Amino acid sequence: MLTRSDDLAILLTVIDSGGFSAAADSLDIQVARVSRAVSKVEKQLGVTILNRTTRRIELTDEGRQFVDSVRVGLLQIQQAEEELVSRGELPAGRLRIDAASPFVFHQLVPLIHSFKQAFPDIELEITSNEGFVDLLEKRTDLAIRIGKLNDSTLHARPLGKSLLYIVASPEYLAKRGVPKQVSDLSSHELLGFAGAKVLNRWPLPGSDYIEPTLTASNGETVRQLALAGNGIACLSGFMVNKDIAAGRLVPLLEQGKLLNTDREQINAVFYKSSSVAKRISAFIDFIQPRLSL
């Protein structure tokens, strides 16, 4: 007997949400329906997919391999259905986009209203993750990635480059002085990123990774810390161009700053065989000329 695709979709939701109750809330169905679907899949396959405890669920080894295959299979079914429905029509349907929160705040949010006016039948779902996400696992159609790409299974469209700036507030510099050379940074408060060492590599000659005196998990928090006079930060232009123009932040050590670093690259990435290609193209074509990188 073949396992029904809706039962498999429920199983994936249980795994992704971390539990039966959370999956039921996400799908707006009863917990009993979720439990029946998972039990039915396990019974038909004759193997245990999930180990259940009072606090959490865990995939068995057999379950992990099975779930990876199911994700690919359900994606192919969705692609086939959407290609048939959307053939010859204007872009319509859901488009799930993921980007780091600073890019969402400073670049995407200002464009959403005009995009919705141009493409009223595309339903946008925007999420923020500071690290690279697995597009299949997170059910994401399109991700905006900042930095060097390594995943060859993804198709990438360059959105442009955003220069890096080493910045501090006028208030901070008035108290602590203006660094004139790289070695001066050792006597300053340096704002950096927690958990992502590559983001603490500043584009300065003769320097490697800086040792932050204060760290945060995302760029917007680092920006706010810099604006509040907590120290010197290295941030992308798409976040701080307006702050620099308004005098809220002052660019430092511009003379001799390194260009064309990996952190300047910004790409839109998606699976090459994605069935939502028309929606993806519509979104990228719309935002690319309007970005302020």
C-alpha positions in Angstrom: 0.0 0.0 0.0 1.3 3.4 -0.9 1.6 6.1 1.8 -0.5 9.1 1.2 1.3 12.4 0.5 -0.8 14.3 3.1 0.3 11.9 5.8 3.9 12.4 4.8 3.5 16.1 4.9 2.1 15.9 8.4 5.1 13.7 9.4 7.5 16.4 8.1 5.7 19.1 10.0 6.0 17.1 13.2 9.8 16.8 12.6 10.2 20.5 11.6 8.1 21.9 14.5 9.6 19.6 17.1 6.4 17.8 18.3 2.9 16.6 17.7 1.1 19.6 19.4 3.3 22.2 17.6 2.5 20.4 14.3 -1.2 20.4 15.0 -1.1 24.1 15.8 0.9 24.8 12.6 -1.5 22.8 10.4 -4.6 23.9 12.4 -5.7 20.3 12.9 -6.3 18.1 16.0 -3.3 16.4 17.7 -5.1 13.1 17.2 -5.1 13.6 13.5 -1.3 14.2 13.6 -0.7 11.1 15.7 -2.8 8.9 13.4 -1.0 10.1 10.3 2.4 9.4 11.8 1.3 6.0 13.1 -0.2 5.1 9.8 3.1 5.9 8.0 5.1 3.8 10.5 2.6 0.9 10.2 2.7 0.8 6.4 6.5 0.9 6.3 6.9 -1.5 9.2 9.6 0.6 10.8 9.8 3.1 13.7 10.4 6.6 12.3 10.2 8.6 15.5 11.4 7.8 19.0 9.0 9.6 21.4 9.8 10.7 24.9 7.9 12.9 27.3 9.9 15.9 26.3 10.9 15.5 22.7 10.9 13.5 19.6 13.9 12.1 17.8 14.4 10.5 14.3 15.6 7.0 14.2 18.4 6.2 11.8 15.9 4.6 9.4 13.6 7.5 9.8 16.3 10.1 9.0 17.1 8.5 5.7 13.4 8.1 4.8 12.6 11.7 5.7 15.3 13.1 3.5 13.9 11.1 0.5 10.3 12.2 1.4 11.3 15.9 1.3 12.7 15.6 -2.2 9.7 13.5 -3.3 7.0 15.9 -2.0 8.9 18.8 -3.5 8.7 17.1 -6.9 5.0 16.5 -6.5 4.4 20.1 -5.6 6.5 21.2 -8.6 4.5 19.1 -11.0 1.2 20.4 -9.6 2.2 24.0 -9.6 3.7 23.9 -13.1 0.4 22.5 -14.4 -1.7 25.1 -12.7 0.5 28.1 -13.5 1.1 27.3 -17.1 0.4 30.4 -19.2 -0.7 32.5 -16.2 0.8 35.5 -14.4 2.9 34.6 -11.3 0.6 33.6 -8.5 0.8 31.6 -5.3 3.0 31.6 -2.2 6.7 32.7 -2.3 8.7 31.9 0.8 11.8 34.1 1.2 14.5 34.0 3.8 17.2 36.6 4.5 19.3 37.9 7.4 17.2 40.3 9.5 19.2 43.4 8.5 18.7 42.7 4.8 15.0 42.2 5.5 14.7 45.4 7.6 16.8 47.7 5.4 16.2 46.4 1.9 13.2 44.2 1.5 10.6 45.8 3.8 10.7 49.2 2.0 9.9 47.4 -1.3 7.2 45.0 -0.2 4.2 47.4 -0.7 5.1 48.3 -4.3 5.9 44.7 -5.1 2.4 43.6 -3.8 0.9 46.3 -6.0 2.7 45.0 -9.0 2.1 41.3 -8.2 -1.1 41.1 -6.1 -1.5 37.3 -6.6 1.9 36.4 -5.1 1.6 35.6 -1.4 4.8 36.5 0.4 6.1 34.7 3.4 9.3 36.3 4.8 11.5 34.7 7.4 14.8 35.9 9.0 17.7 33.6 9.8 21.2 34.9 10.5 22.9 31.8 9.1 22.5 29.9 5.9 19.3 27.8 5.9 18.6 24.5 4.3 16.0 25.5 1.7 14.3 22.1 1.6 14.2 21.7 5.4 12.9 25.2 6.0 10.5 25.0 3.0 12.1 28.1 1.6 11.8 29.0 -2.1 14.3 31.8 -2.3 17.1 32.9 0.1 19.2 36.1 0.0 22.7 35.2 1.0 25.5 37.6 1.9 29.0 36.3 1.3 30.7 33.5 -0.6 28.5 30.7 -1.9 29.6 27.1 -1.6 26.5 25.0 -2.3 26.7 23.9 -6.0 23.2 22.4 -5.9 21.7 25.8 -5.8 21.2 28.3 -8.6 22.4 31.8 -7.8 21.5 35.2 -9.3 23.9 38.0 -8.2 22.1 41.0 -6.7 25.2 43.1 -6.5 27.9 44.0 -4.0 27.7 46.0 -0.8 30.9 47.6 0.4 32.0 47.1 4.0 32.4 50.1 6.3 34.2 50.3 9.6 32.1 52.8 11.6 31.5 54.3 14.9 29.2 57.0 16.3 30.5 60.6 16.6 29.8 60.4 20.4 32.1 57.3 20.8 34.9 58.9 18.7 34.6 62.2 20.8 35.3 60.1 23.9 37.8 57.6 22.7 39.5 59.3 19.8 39.7 58.4 16.1 41.8 55.4 15.1 44.3 56.5 12.4 45.8 53.1 11.6 44.9 49.4 12.1 47.1 49.0 15.2 45.1 51.7 16.9 42.1 49.4 17.1 43.7 47.4 19.9 42.8 50.3 22.3 39.2 50.5 21.2 35.9 48.7 21.9 35.2 46.5 19.0 31.7 45.2 18.1 31.5 41.8 16.5 29.4 38.8 15.7 28.8 35.8 18.0 29.2 32.4 16.4 30.2 33.4 12.9 33.9 34.0 12.9 34.0 34.9 9.2 32.0 38.0 10.1 34.7 39.2 12.4 37.2 39.4 9.6 37.5 43.1 8.7 38.7 44.4 5.3 42.0 45.9 6.6 45.5 45.2 5.3 47.6 43.1 7.7 44.8 42.1 9.9 43.1 38.8 10.4 40.1 38.2 12.6 39.4 40.9 15.1 38.7 40.0 18.8 35.4 41.7 19.7 34.9 43.1 23.1 31.2 42.9 22.6 29.3 40.5 20.4 25.8 40.0 19.1 24.1 37.4 17.0 22.8 39.6 14.1 23.9 42.6 12.2 21.0 44.9 13.2 21.9 44.5 16.9 25.6 45.3 16.1 24.4 48.4 14.2 22.2 49.6 17.1 25.1 49.1 19.5 27.3 51.2 17.2 24.7 53.9 17.0 24.4 54.0 20.7 28.1 54.7 21.1 29.3 51.3 22.3 32.2 50.9 20.0 33.5 50.4 16.4 31.8 47.9 14.0 32.3 46.6 10.5 29.0 46.5 8.7 27.7 46.3 5.1 26.8 49.4 3.3 23.2 48.3 2.7 22.8 48.7 6.5 24.7 51.9 7.2 24.8 54.0 4.0 22.0 56.2 5.4 23.6 56.4 8.8 26.8 57.6 7.2 25.0 60.1 5.0 23.1 61.5 8.0 26.2 61.7 10.2 24.9 59.1 12.7 28.0 56.9 12.0 31.4 57.9 10.8 33.5 55.7 8.4 37.0 54.9 9.6 40.2 53.7 8.1 38.9 54.2 4.6 42.5 54.8 3.2 43.8 51.4 2.2 40.6 49.5 3.1 40.5 46.2 1.1 37.8 45.8 -1.6 36.3 42.8 -3.3 36.1 40.7 -0.2 33.8 37.6 0.0 31.5 39.5 2.4 30.6 42.0 -0.2 28.8 39.5 -2.5 25.0 39.3 -2.3 23.1 36.6 -4.1 19.6 35.3 -4.5 19.7 31.5 -4.3 17.1 28.8 -5.1 16.9 25.2 -6.4 17.5 25.0 -10.1 14.3 22.8 -10.7 12.1 25.0 -8.5 8.5 25.0 -9.7 8.1 28.5 -8.4 10.6 29.9 -10.9 8.1 32.4 -12.3 7.5 33.9 -8.8 11.2 33.8 -8.0 12.1 35.6 -11.3 9.3 38.2 -10.7 10.6 39.0 -7.2 14.3 39.1 -8.2 13.6 41.2 -11.3 11.6 43.6 -9.2 13.9 44.1 -6.3 17.3 44.1 -7.9 17.2 47.5 -9.6 15.6 49.0 -6.4 18.1 47.8 -3.8 20.3 50.3 -2.1 23.5 48.3 -1.6 
